[in-house]
Amino acid sequence: MDAGSRLALVKMDQVGDQVALLWSDGRESFFGLEQLRRSCPCAVCQGEADVLGVVDRPLVEYSDKSFILNRMQVVGGYALQPAWGDGHGTGLYSFSYLRRMSGFESNEIADASRESHYRL
């Protein structure tokens, strides 16, 4: 990928209990469904800061359905939004968040290109 290129999600697939993501730089990310669900970045799962910046972390209870992925959609060309079997679906996993979870350093702006294709 040359310096002028923007990072894009090229493909995503669910393979058993994992989600596989292919990025435009040729790297692949793999996430277990349980790992993804427990890493949900939404305020319901992670809490949100009050005016003083104190985060009250909620107690999230999981069931077997919590780790069943019903669908995954691209939001705004910058994030994935999974819908889980327990009804939870408010988490937006930005491409940069997913790259960091994969251990890749990325200062590039994540962007979905027209040529990208997705399926789940």
KAPE-V112003 format. One record per run of one state. SS is the DSSP state (2 for helix, 1 for strand, 0 for the rest). FROM is the first residue (numbers start at 1). LEN is the number of residues. If there is no record, write none. Layout:
BEGIN
ss=SS from=FROM len=LEN
ss=SS from=FROM len=LEN
END
This chain:
BEGIN
ss=0 from=1 len=6
ss=1 from=7 len=1
ss=0 from=8 len=1
ss=1 from=9 len=7
ss=0 from=16 len=2
ss=1 from=18 len=6
ss=0 from=24 len=4
ss=1 from=28 len=5
ss=2 from=33 len=6
ss=0 from=39 len=4
ss=2 from=43 len=4
ss=0 from=47 len=2
ss=1 from=49 len=1
ss=0 from=50 len=5
ss=1 from=55 len=1
ss=0 from=56 len=8
ss=2 from=64 len=4
ss=0 from=68 len=1
ss=1 from=69 len=7
ss=0 from=76 len=3
ss=1 from=79 len=6
ss=0 from=85 len=8
ss=1 from=93 len=2
ss=2 from=95 len=7
ss=0 from=102 len=8
ss=1 from=110 len=1
ss=0 from=111 len=10
END
